[in-house]
Amino acid sequence: MSAFTGSDCFGLDSQAASPQDPAYRSGRRSLCRKNPPPGKPLRAHKTDTGIQATDHRAERIITFIADASRLKGGDLELCSEYGRIEVMDSDDGQARLQILLSAAGEGAAKAIEDTDVRAHLTADNGMLRVSVWHETQGFTPQSQPCWVSIRLQVPLANQYKLDAMANHGCVGVHRLTLAGCKLRGLVGIKVKGIKGYHGGHDLHNVVLSGDLDVSTEGPSDFGDAWIHATLRAISSCKVQARANGGNIWLSFTPDSRTGLNVIGRSEEGMVLVRIGEDATAPPLSQARSELRARSKGYESKPVQIEATATSSHGDVTVVMI
């Protein structure tokens, strides 16, 4: 085991020949803006493959495993300009962080060298704090990016505040309790040879004890990044979901203690809202409209969810059945 200190970072400070467009200059400053978290660095077992290149592809994998069993909840801040972020539960008391840097084409290894990634795991007043971002962004001479894919596992029993941005890739959250969550992204993953971008934010079996704010804000001609979420609330909260070209699908687990107040909007797509215990009741459905619905006895419920889902061009579906 080795101490994981705030000075641990990956990548090299380097300059590459500037392409015509400065946005694709290798080693430019990243759009991610984070600071090291407070607290004492956790002792973590670290592995680093170094840059491994084969043909016209290169990758580097850095992994940290730290004991977080004595920590209660925490703050998670993650950012990747190119690459998907996945946050999920671990099956024990360990926090596991894996960062995959990958690039393809001529100059792939240099693009990874030019991507300076920072990662911090600390304990602060009995809470886990994780912060991961990259200071610089590398590119190949063909303007292909170094992808920074982040996967974080944290103990299931705790509640976390999550702030994550993945501009090209979006975010997945699985089987966690969130005391507050903000997710940002522009588009999904680019697949070579297929038009547009693919994917979006995916929240699977997430429990809410605080507010959720999630958006995909890429231009409509850049793809249709969606928002899919299966949610259960244990405290009153506000849920906001916004997309431009993508569909929004929110499913809330029904509970006798829970009431749902919904606003669904779409400028061009279909809006469908279905709330209540009677699964045979027809849903409210309209095209290019705003729909409002409230579950029966909402005002008397101890857990009240205010949900607003808005898509400019996509369909919006909100259900609690």
Phi and psi in degrees as a GROMACS rama.xvg file:
@    title "Ramachandran Plot"
@    xaxis  label "Phi"
@    yaxis  label "Psi"
@TYPE xy
-128.914  148.227  SER-2
-70.6723  129.795  ALA-3
-96.2732  106.106  PHE-4
-100.96  166.653  THR-5
-63.8438  -14.5434  GLY-6
-86.2015  -5.3994  SER-7
-68.5726  120.014  ASP-8
-148.427  165.19  CYS-9
-128.991  147.066  PHE-10
106.495  171.026  GLY-11
-121.684  144.923  LEU-12
-77.2193  114.115  ASP-13
-152.754  160.74  SER-14
-119.157  137.644  GLN-15
-113.804  164.477  ALA-16
-58.319  130.845  ALA-17
-78.3777  125.279  SER-18
-68.1857  174.185  PRO-19
-61.0409  -40.1797  GLN-20
-91.4644  117.063  ASP-21
-63.7939  -18.5955  PRO-22
-65.2592  -20.8685  ALA-23
-112.792  22.8656  TYR-24
-77.2544  123.201  ARG-25
-65.2637  131.362  SER-26
89.3503  5.66969  GLY-27
-65.9395  165.348  ARG-28
-67.1582  136.997  ARG-29
-74.2798  159.199  SER-30
-77.0453  -11.2891  LEU-31
-75.4703  135.308  CYS-32
-132.029  102.217  ARG-33
-134.864  163.421  LYS-34
-124.627  153.109  ASN-35
-58.8813  139.876  PRO-36
-76.9606  159.443  PRO-37
-72.033  168.05  PRO-38
110.112  177.622  GLY-39
-91.6372  129.307  LYS-40
-57.455  135.747  PRO-41
-75.9906  146.731  LEU-42
-73.9952  126.735  ARG-43
-137.307  144.135  ALA-44
-83.6031  122.902  HIS-45
-115.149  135.631  LYS-46
-127.125  146.922  THR-47
-144.586  118.086  ASP-48
-74.9996  -15.6214  THR-49
71.2415  176.764  GLY-50
-78.8211  122.458  ILE-51
-115.976  120.685  GLN-52
-115.169  135.826  ALA-53
-138.138  126.821  THR-54
51.5591  -117.571  ASP-55
-110.676  34.6829  HIS-56
-137.954  146.356  ARG-57
-142.145  151.173  ALA-58
-153.346  160.31  GLU-59
-143.436  133.529  ARG-60
-121.501  123.45  ILE-61
-117.221  129.675  ILE-62
-127.787  139.374  THR-63
-127.695  136.878  PHE-64
-128.424  123.598  ILE-65
-135.338  147.934  ALA-66
-77.9893  116.892  ASP-67
-119.172  19.1366  ALA-68
-66.3963  -25.4656  SER-69
-94.3304  0.24595  ARG-70
-95.9893  144.931  LEU-71
-114.644  100.579  LYS-72
71.837  -170.798  GLY-73
165.188  -178.546  GLY-74
-115.313  129.697  ASP-75
-120.679  120.273  LEU-76
-125.201  117.857  GLU-77
-134.452  141.447  LEU-78
-148.995  132.429  CYS-79
-141.359  128.403  SER-80
-74.7124  -43.517  GLU-81
-126.344  115.825  TYR-82
135.603  153.836  GLY-83
-91.9516  149.102  ARG-84
-113.391  131.612  ILE-85
-125.234  128.158  GLU-86
-126.334  130.381  VAL-87
-154.261  175.641  MET-88
-80.7181  150.241  ASP-89
-99.8749  159.586  SER-90
-92.9133  12.6111  ASP-91
-151.95  -159.764  ASP-92
-91.8  15.2049  GLY-93
-92.3059  145.382  GLN-94
-100.213  127.645  ALA-95
-122.899  124.497  ARG-96
-121.151  125.17  LEU-97
-124.926  129.726  GLN-98
-119.028  119.226  ILE-99
-109.057  116.992  LEU-100
-102.557  126.811  LEU-101
-143.587  149.59  SER-102
-152.51  157.211  ALA-103
-133.332  151.334  ALA-104
98.8996  177.821  GLY-105
-60.2346  132.808  GLU-106
82.2422  18.3839  GLY-107
-62.8865  -42.7077  ALA-108
-64.0358  -38.9627  ALA-109
-66.0455  -35.2419  LYS-110
-62.5627  -37.2916  ALA-111
-68.8893  -42.3452  ILE-112
-58.1202  -34.4529  GLU-113
-83.5757  1.97462  ASP-114
-106.446  106.926  THR-115
-96.564  102.596  ASP-116
-97.9115  138.763  VAL-117
-117.848  140.119  ARG-118
-143.964  135.455  ALA-119
-138.871  132.681  HIS-120
-125.14  120.254  LEU-121
-134.226  161.438  THR-122
-109.895  124.447  ALA-123
-133.996  108.031  ASP-124
52.6509  44.2113  ASN-125
79.3724  8.65827  GLY-126
-116.109  150.042  MET-127
-86.6584  132.034  LEU-128
-125.778  128.713  ARG-129
-128.015  130.963  VAL-130
-136.549  124.652  SER-131
-136.033  131.411  VAL-132
-161.609  175.856  TRP-133
-126.683  130.453  HIS-134
-70.9219  -36.4386  GLU-135
-127.207  161.645  THR-136
-125.296  123.49  GLN-137
-94.4793  152.483  GLY-138
-140.038  154.573  PHE-139
-81.2278  168.146  THR-140
-59.4598  -19.4211  PRO-141
-91.5138  14.4975  GLN-142
66.1911  24.604  SER-143
-87.9351  132.926  GLN-144
-80.7675  159.775  PRO-145
-80.4152  122.496  CYS-146
-86.5934  133.268  TRP-147
-114.826  98.4962  VAL-148
-99.1456  129.841  SER-149
-118.303  129.251  ILE-150
-126.771  123.093  ARG-151
-125.757  129.515  LEU-152
-115.91  133.132  GLN-153
-132.844  156.442  VAL-154
-56.1532  137.564  PRO-155
-68.0947  -35.1483  LEU-156
-68.4582  -14.7749  ALA-157
-97.8261  168.665  ASN-158
-108.664  141.737  GLN-159
-130.558  150.317  TYR-160
-100.273  130.183  LYS-161
-124.161  128.666  LEU-162
-128.617  110.32  ASP-163
-136.747  138.032  ALA-164
-131.21  127.971  MET-165
-137.492  94.5482  ALA-166
-62.3574  -42.3865  ASN-167
-118.494  84.3515  HIS-168
150.814  -32.3154  GLY-169
66.2029  -169.361  CYS-170
-131.403  141.11  VAL-171
-116.676  134.392  GLY-172
-129.349  131.173  VAL-173
-137.326  125.848  HIS-174
57.0809  46.1513  ARG-175
-126.664  157.532  LEU-176
-101.401  124.578  THR-177
-114.188  123.469  LEU-178
-86.4442  2.0184  ALA-179
166.559  139.38  GLY-180
-150.869  131.762  CYS-181
-130.561  118.181  LYS-182
-120.009  134.618  LEU-183
-130.899  147.306  ARG-184
-168.411  157.374  GLY-185
-101.014  -57.2397  LEU-186
-140.013  171.882  VAL-187
-83.5876  -155.097  GLY-188
-84.0364  139.182  ILE-189
-86.343  124.946  LYS-190
-107.909  120.636  VAL-191
-59.6843  131.546  LYS-192
89.6996  -6.95162  GLY-193
-117.634  129.996  ILE-194
-64.1114  140.609  LYS-195
79.4581  -166.23  GLY-196
-118.89  156.881  TYR-197
-135.413  135.971  HIS-198
113.988  -170.742  GLY-199
175.152  -166.769  GLY-200
-76.9164  137.145  HIS-201
-134.346  115.738  ASP-202
-114.886  118.124  LEU-203
-120.768  120.842  HIS-204
52.7953  51.9195  ASN-205
-98.7614  133.875  VAL-206
-101.864  131.194  VAL-207
-106.02  124.774  LEU-208
-116.554  7.45877  SER-209
-155.315  -175.355  GLY-210
-72.6489  152.309  ASP-211
-124.517  127.3  LEU-212
-131.02  111.84  ASP-213
-134.586  137.41  VAL-214
-149.256  150.087  SER-215
-124.081  115.885  THR-216
-119.978  24.5642  GLU-217
-72.2343  151.143  GLY-218
-57.9091  149.075  PRO-219
-61.6226  -29.2927  SER-220
-80.4873  0.574818  ASP-221
-99.5965  8.26082  PHE-222
121.143  -177.782  GLY-223
-126.3  61.2305  ASP-224
-58.8719  127.96  ALA-225
-104.553  172.78  TRP-226
-128.064  117.926  ILE-227
-121.637  132.219  HIS-228
-149.899  133.056  ALA-229
-112.82  118.806  THR-230
-131.02  151.943  LEU-231
-138.279  134.433  ARG-232
-107.319  137.882  ALA-233
-114.163  -3.99745  ILE-234
-143.312  155.678  SER-235
-59.6682  140.422  SER-236
-160.342  166.895  CYS-237
-111.942  136.293  LYS-238
-121.427  121.889  VAL-239
-123.151  128.75  GLN-240
-131.315  129.613  ALA-241
-134.591  135.478  ARG-242
-141.201  158.4  ALA-243
-96.7591  -76.6715  ASN-244
-91.9585  -9.30566  GLY-245
-94.048  164.383  GLY-246
-83.0913  153.161  ASN-247
-120.333  131.959  ILE-248
-135.893  110.676  TRP-249
-117.607  127.283  LEU-250
-123.8  121.2  SER-251
-106.11  136.592  PHE-252
-72.9521  125.13  THR-253
-70.66  146.831  PRO-254
-155.357  143.438  ASP-255
-63.436  -20.6757  SER-256
-90.9641  -6.36292  ARG-257
-110.638  133.745  THR-258
-117.856  149.542  GLY-259
-128.367  127.027  LEU-260
-117.358  116.932  ASN-261
-120.408  139.467  VAL-262
-124.049  121.874  ILE-263
-118.944  131.425  GLY-264
-134.956  145.299  ARG-265
-154.669  133.551  SER-266
-76.4737  -31.2643  GLU-267
-127.829  -22.9922  GLU-268
-92.7413  -172.03  GLY-269
-91.4586  140.708  MET-270
-113.499  126.93  VAL-271
-130.729  128.253  LEU-272
-129.789  130.178  VAL-273
-139.209  115.531  ARG-274
-131.596  141.962  ILE-275
123.826  165.195  GLY-276
-76.3783  -22.6072  GLU-277
-84.1635  97.0922  ASP-278
-68.5544  -15.3  ALA-279
-86.1329  -10.9132  THR-280
-69.0193  139.505  ALA-281
-68.1747  140.987  PRO-282
-75.3493  158.765  PRO-283
-82.6541  125.578  LEU-284
-145.719  128.018  SER-285
-148.095  154.118  GLN-286
-97.2985  143.272  ALA-287
49.4392  63.2237  ARG-288
-155.025  -177.576  SER-289
-122.283  127.561  GLU-290
-117.429  140.144  LEU-291
-123.864  138.078  ARG-292
-150.742  150.915  ALA-293
-139.13  136.127  ARG-294
-70.0761  156.185  SER-295
-63.1336  132.347  LYS-296
70.5794  25.8059  GLY-297
-54.8359  -44.4609  TYR-298
-62.7253  -25.4258  GLU-299
-94.0301  -2.87211  SER-300
-78.889  137.805  LYS-301
-70.6512  -25.2491  PRO-302
-114.439  113.954  VAL-303
-117.377  126.247  GLN-304
-109.886  123.486  ILE-305
-103.382  112.232  GLU-306
-116.86  130.766  ALA-307
-127.496  123.277  THR-308
-125.629  124.341  ALA-309
-134.863  126.613  THR-310
-130.159  133.074  SER-311
-69.2122  -44.992  SER-312
-122.37  -13.2906  HIS-313
-96.5859  -179.964  GLY-314
-85.8102  153.163  ASP-315
-126.156  126.769  VAL-316
-130.729  127.518  THR-317
-132.178  124.247  VAL-318
-135.419  150.328  VAL-319
-146.367  88.8951  MET-320
